[in-house]
Amino acid sequence: MSIENRLNELGLKLPEAAAPVASYIPVVVQNDFAHVSGQLPFIDGELVTGRLGEDVSLDDGIAAARACGLMILAQLHQALIPLDRVARIVKLGAFVNSTPDFTDQPKVANGASDLMFEVFGKIGRHSRAAVGVAALPLGAAVEVDAIVALHPH
């Protein structure tokens, strides 16, 4: 089954790829690896802001990380990389805007990790970092970046 068909089967629609908010490009391909810059969580076109452990619930944080995962896929699509060319999701980095006493960053990051497995199956399994940070760009609750191995052309 193609990844596009899998997305449809899951009832998922890729969002419009967000424009960079600073001096970088969203996707760099080098040696059959796509490096996707950190993506912020947009749900229904609105940026999810706030801090876990303060004014964002764990469930909302998980949903925000999932939205970041969808944006990663949207950025690959925007960069004209067919999702069927993905050979493996290699690594995700999840940054969680959280209070010092919040320790469920791995649970939040599962929003993006679980999405990759749902979409890509076993090649969606990856290594990962999930860290708490004091602040993120634009006050976002979560940011996720990715390294993706691609099948050669």
Backbone as numpy.savetxt, mean C-alpha at the origin, in Angstrom:
# Nx Ny Nz CAx CAy CAz Cx Cy Cz
-6.29 -17.00 -13.88 -7.14 -15.82 -13.88 -6.25 -14.58 -13.88
-6.60 -13.60 -14.70 -5.83 -12.37 -14.73 -6.05 -11.59 -13.44
-5.10 -10.73 -13.12 -5.22 -9.92 -11.91 -6.41 -8.97 -12.04
-6.64 -8.46 -13.22 -7.80 -7.58 -13.42 -9.10 -8.33 -13.10
-9.21 -9.57 -13.57 -10.38 -10.38 -13.25 -10.47 -10.67 -11.76
-9.31 -10.91 -11.13 -9.28 -11.17 -9.69 -9.77 -9.93 -8.92
-9.33 -8.75 -9.33 -9.80 -7.52 -8.69 -11.32 -7.40 -8.81
-11.85 -7.68 -10.00 -13.29 -7.63 -10.21 -14.01 -8.64 -9.33
-13.45 -9.86 -9.25 -14.06 -10.90 -8.43 -14.11 -10.49 -6.96
-13.07 -9.76 -6.51 -13.02 -9.29 -5.12 -13.84 -8.02 -4.91
-14.38 -7.47 -5.99 -15.16 -6.23 -5.89 -14.29 -5.01 -5.63
-13.03 -5.07 -6.10 -12.10 -3.97 -5.86 -11.91 -3.15 -7.12
-11.90 -1.84 -6.94 -11.64 -0.91 -8.03 -10.43 -0.09 -7.64
-9.46 -0.02 -8.54 -8.27 0.78 -8.24 -8.63 2.25 -8.22
-8.11 2.98 -7.22 -8.36 4.43 -7.20 -7.53 5.11 -8.27
-7.81 6.38 -8.50 -6.95 7.16 -9.38 -5.63 7.35 -8.67
-4.53 7.11 -9.38 -3.20 7.23 -8.77 -2.98 8.65 -8.30
-2.56 8.79 -7.05 -2.31 10.10 -6.47 -1.04 10.71 -7.05
-1.07 12.01 -7.25 0.12 12.73 -7.72 1.11 12.87 -6.57
2.40 12.91 -6.87 3.40 13.10 -5.82 3.18 14.42 -5.09
3.47 14.43 -3.78 3.30 15.65 -2.99 4.63 16.38 -2.78
5.71 15.87 -3.36 7.02 16.50 -3.22 7.87 16.15 -4.45
9.19 16.25 -4.31 10.10 16.06 -5.43 10.56 14.61 -5.55
9.68 13.76 -6.09 9.97 12.34 -6.33 9.01 11.83 -7.37
9.27 10.61 -7.87 8.32 9.98 -8.77 7.73 8.76 -8.06
6.49 8.41 -8.39 5.81 7.34 -7.67 6.39 5.94 -7.87
6.92 5.65 -9.06 7.42 4.31 -9.34 8.73 4.41 -10.12
9.74 3.67 -9.66 11.00 3.54 -10.39 11.21 2.06 -10.67
11.43 1.73 -11.95 11.72 0.33 -12.32 13.20 0.23 -12.63
13.85 -0.72 -11.97 15.27 -1.00 -12.19 15.48 -2.50 -12.09
16.07 -3.10 -13.13 16.40 -4.52 -13.13 15.20 -5.40 -12.76
14.07 -5.17 -13.38 12.84 -5.95 -13.16 12.32 -5.88 -11.73
12.63 -4.80 -11.04 12.04 -4.51 -9.74 11.39 -3.13 -9.81
10.15 -3.05 -9.37 9.46 -1.77 -9.27 9.53 -1.33 -7.81
10.06 -0.14 -7.60 10.12 0.46 -6.27 9.02 1.52 -6.23
8.03 1.27 -5.38 6.88 2.17 -5.31 7.03 3.06 -4.08
7.02 4.36 -4.32 7.13 5.33 -3.22 5.99 5.15 -2.24
6.19 5.66 -1.03 5.15 5.58 -0.01 3.83 6.16 -0.50
2.76 5.40 -0.27 1.42 5.80 -0.70 0.55 6.08 0.52
-0.24 7.12 0.41 -1.13 7.52 1.50 -2.52 6.91 1.30
-3.30 6.83 2.37 -4.60 6.17 2.30 -5.74 7.11 1.89
-6.30 6.86 0.73 -7.48 7.58 0.28 -8.65 6.61 0.24
-9.71 6.93 0.97 -10.93 6.13 0.95 -12.05 7.03 0.48
-12.71 6.64 -0.61 -13.75 7.45 -1.24 -13.24 8.86 -1.54
-11.97 8.93 -2.00 -11.38 10.20 -2.40 -10.90 11.08 -1.26
-11.07 10.63 -0.02 -10.67 11.43 1.14 -9.46 10.81 1.82
-8.48 11.64 2.17 -7.30 11.18 2.87 -7.67 10.81 4.31
-7.27 9.62 4.75 -7.49 9.20 6.13 -6.37 9.80 6.97
-6.74 10.68 7.90 -5.77 11.36 8.74 -5.97 10.99 10.20
-5.00 11.32 11.01 -5.09 11.10 12.45 -4.04 10.14 12.94
-4.15 9.82 14.26 -3.15 8.97 14.90 -3.80 7.76 15.54
-3.20 6.61 15.30 -3.62 5.39 15.96 -3.29 5.53 17.45
-4.20 5.07 18.29 -4.00 5.21 19.72 -4.52 6.54 20.24
-5.01 7.39 19.35 -5.52 8.70 19.75 -6.92 8.92 19.17
-6.99 9.12 17.84 -8.28 9.42 17.23 -8.61 8.56 16.02
-7.80 7.51 15.78 -8.07 6.55 14.70 -8.14 5.17 15.34
-9.23 4.44 15.08 -9.39 3.10 15.65 -8.50 2.10 14.92
-8.27 0.97 15.55 -7.49 -0.09 14.91 -8.13 -0.51 13.60
-9.45 -0.71 13.59 -10.14 -1.12 12.35 -9.98 -0.07 11.26
-10.06 1.21 11.62 -9.89 2.27 10.62 -8.44 2.32 10.13
-7.48 2.01 11.01 -6.08 1.95 10.59 -5.84 0.82 9.62
-6.45 -0.33 9.88 -6.33 -1.48 8.98 -6.92 -1.13 7.61
-8.08 -0.48 7.62 -8.72 -0.05 6.35 -7.84 0.96 5.63
-7.17 1.84 6.38 -6.28 2.83 5.76 -5.09 2.13 5.11
-4.51 1.14 5.78 -3.38 0.41 5.19 -3.82 -0.33 3.93
-5.02 -0.89 3.95 -5.56 -1.56 2.76 -5.69 -0.56 1.61
-6.15 0.65 1.93 -6.27 1.70 0.91 -4.89 2.07 0.35
-3.87 2.07 1.19 -2.50 2.31 0.71 -2.10 1.21 -0.26
-2.44 -0.04 0.06 -2.14 -1.16 -0.83 -2.80 -1.00 -2.18
-4.06 -0.58 -2.18 -4.75 -0.34 -3.45 -4.07 0.77 -4.25
-3.58 1.80 -3.53 -2.90 2.90 -4.20 -1.57 2.43 -4.80
-0.88 1.50 -4.14 0.34 0.92 -4.70 0.02 0.26 -6.04
-1.06 -0.52 -6.08 -1.46 -1.16 -7.34 -1.85 -0.13 -8.38
-2.52 0.93 -7.96 -2.91 2.00 -8.88 -1.67 2.69 -9.46
-0.64 2.87 -8.64 0.59 3.51 -9.14 1.30 2.62 -10.15
1.31 1.31 -9.91 1.89 0.39 -10.91 1.12 0.50 -12.22
-0.20 0.50 -12.13 -1.05 0.62 -13.32 -0.78 1.94 -14.04
-0.70 3.04 -13.28 -0.44 4.37 -13.85 0.92 4.39 -14.56
1.88 3.62 -14.04 3.22 3.56 -14.64 3.26 2.59 -15.83
2.10 2.14 -16.27 1.95 1.24 -17.42 2.62 -0.12 -17.19
2.58 -0.58 -15.94 3.07 -1.90 -15.59 1.83 -2.79 -15.40
1.58 -3.71 -16.33 0.42 -4.57 -16.16 0.55 -5.39 -14.87
-0.52 -5.47 -14.11 -0.46 -6.20 -12.84 -0.18 -7.69 -13.06
-0.47 -8.19 -14.24 -0.13 -9.59 -14.55 1.37 -9.78 -14.72
2.12 -8.68 -14.79 3.58 -8.77 -14.89 4.24 -8.94 -13.52
3.47 -8.78 -12.45 4.02 -8.93 -11.10 4.44 -10.38 -10.88
5.72 -10.57 -10.55 6.25 -11.90 -10.26 6.19 -12.19 -8.76
6.31 -11.14 -7.94 6.29 -11.30 -6.50 6.20 -9.94 -5.84
5.38 -9.84 -4.81 5.46 -8.68 -3.92 6.61 -9.03 -2.97
7.70 -8.29 -3.06 8.91 -8.63 -2.32 8.86 -8.08 -0.89
8.53 -6.79 -0.76 8.56 -6.17 0.57 7.60 -5.00 0.63
6.93 -4.88 1.76 6.14 -3.70 2.08 6.76 -3.02 3.29
6.71 -1.72 3.29 7.10 -0.93 4.46 5.88 -0.15 4.91
5.43 -0.39 6.13 4.24 0.30 6.65 4.64 1.26 7.75
4.23 2.49 7.62 4.51 3.53 8.59 3.18 3.96 9.20
3.07 3.84 10.50 1.80 4.09 11.18 1.95 5.31 12.09
1.18 6.33 11.81 1.14 7.53 12.64 0.47 7.13 13.96
1.25 7.03 15.02 0.70 6.48 16.26 1.30 7.12 17.49
0.56 6.97 18.58 1.03 7.47 19.88 2.16 6.57 20.37
2.98 7.07 21.29 4.11 6.27 21.79 3.70 4.94 22.44
2.49 4.87 22.99 2.08 3.64 23.67 1.30 2.69 22.76
1.08 3.05 21.50 0.37 2.17 20.56 1.37 1.14 20.03
1.04 -0.14 20.12 1.99 -1.18 19.72 1.41 -2.17 18.71
0.29 -1.83 18.09 -0.34 -2.73 17.12 -0.03 -2.36 15.67
1.14 -1.77 15.41 1.52 -1.43 14.04 1.45 -2.66 13.12
1.89 -3.85 13.57 1.78 -5.01 12.67 0.34 -5.34 12.28
-0.59 -5.17 13.20 -2.00 -5.43 12.87 -2.50 -4.42 11.84
-2.09 -3.17 11.99 -2.47 -2.14 11.01 -1.91 -2.51 9.64
-0.63 -2.86 9.59 0.03 -3.19 8.32 -0.62 -4.39 7.64
-1.26 -5.27 8.41 -1.95 -6.41 7.80 -3.00 -5.98 6.79
-3.52 -4.77 6.91 -4.48 -4.29 5.91 -3.90 -4.33 4.51
-2.65 -3.88 4.37 -1.98 -3.92 3.06 -1.49 -5.32 2.73
-0.92 -6.00 3.72 -0.38 -7.35 3.49 -1.47 -8.32 3.05
-2.59 -8.32 3.76 -3.68 -9.23 3.41 -4.23 -8.94 2.02
-4.28 -7.66 1.65 -4.74 -7.29 0.31 -3.84 -7.92 -0.75
-2.52 -7.84 -0.56 -1.60 -8.40 -1.56 -1.80 -9.90 -1.71
-2.04 -10.60 -0.61 -2.29 -12.04 -0.70 -3.63 -12.32 -1.39
-4.66 -11.52 -1.06 -5.97 -11.71 -1.70 -5.89 -11.52 -3.20
-5.14 -10.53 -3.64 -5.06 -10.20 -5.06 -4.12 -11.15 -5.82
-2.94 -11.42 -5.25 -1.91 -12.15 -5.98 -1.72 -13.59 -5.53
-2.39 -14.04 -4.49 -2.16 -15.38 -3.99 -0.78 -15.50 -3.38
-0.16 -16.66 -3.55 1.12 -16.92 -2.86 2.23 -15.95 -3.25
2.20 -15.39 -4.47 3.24 -14.42 -4.84 3.00 -13.07 -4.17
1.87 -12.93 -3.49 1.59 -11.72 -2.73 2.18 -11.74 -1.33
2.69 -12.90 -0.90 3.36 -13.01 0.41 4.71 -12.30 0.32
5.08 -11.56 1.35 6.23 -10.67 1.26 6.89 -10.50 2.63
8.08 -9.93 2.62 8.70 -9.48 3.85 8.13 -8.09 4.15
8.35 -7.62 5.40 7.68 -6.37 5.75 8.34 -5.71 6.95
8.20 -4.41 7.00 8.49 -3.63 8.20 7.21 -2.89 8.55
6.91 -2.83 9.85 5.74 -2.07 10.33 6.22 -1.26 11.53
6.28 0.05 11.35 6.84 0.91 12.38 5.89 2.05 12.74
5.99 2.47 13.99 5.24 3.63 14.44 6.07 4.89 14.24
5.41 5.95 13.81 6.09 7.23 13.59 5.28 8.34 14.24
5.95 9.45 14.52 5.31 10.58 15.20 4.40 11.39 14.29
4.68 11.38 12.99 3.87 12.14 12.03 4.14 11.61 10.63
3.15 11.82 9.74 3.28 11.46 8.33 2.85 12.64 7.48
3.25 12.66 6.20 2.86 13.76 5.32 1.35 13.98 5.32
0.97 15.24 5.33 -0.43 15.68 5.28 -1.26 15.16 6.45
-0.60 14.68 7.51 -1.33 14.17 8.68 -1.92 12.78 8.46
-1.46 12.08 7.42 -2.00 10.75 7.11 -1.83 9.80 8.29
-2.78 8.87 8.41 -2.74 7.87 9.48 -1.73 6.76 9.17
-1.55 6.44 7.91 -0.70 5.34 7.48 -0.05 5.70 6.15
1.15 5.15 5.91 1.82 5.24 4.62 2.46 3.89 4.36
2.36 3.40 3.12 2.95 2.10 2.77 3.71 2.24 1.46
4.96 1.70 1.45 5.73 1.64 0.20 5.94 0.17 -0.15
6.51 -0.07 -1.35 6.63 -1.45 -1.81 7.82 -1.66 -2.73
8.33 -2.89 -2.71 9.27 -3.38 -3.71 8.58 -4.57 -4.36
8.49 -4.51 -5.69 7.75 -5.52 -6.45 8.65 -6.10 -7.54
8.82 -7.42 -7.55 9.57 -8.08 -8.63 8.65 -8.25 -9.83
9.18 -8.00 -11.02 8.40 -8.09 -12.25 8.96 -9.18 -13.15
8.06 -9.84 -13.87 8.50 -10.77 -14.92 9.17 -9.92 -16.00
10.28 -10.41 -16.57 10.93 -9.66 -17.64 9.98 -9.49 -18.83
10.21 -8.43 -19.58 9.39 -8.20 -20.80 9.60 -9.32 -21.76
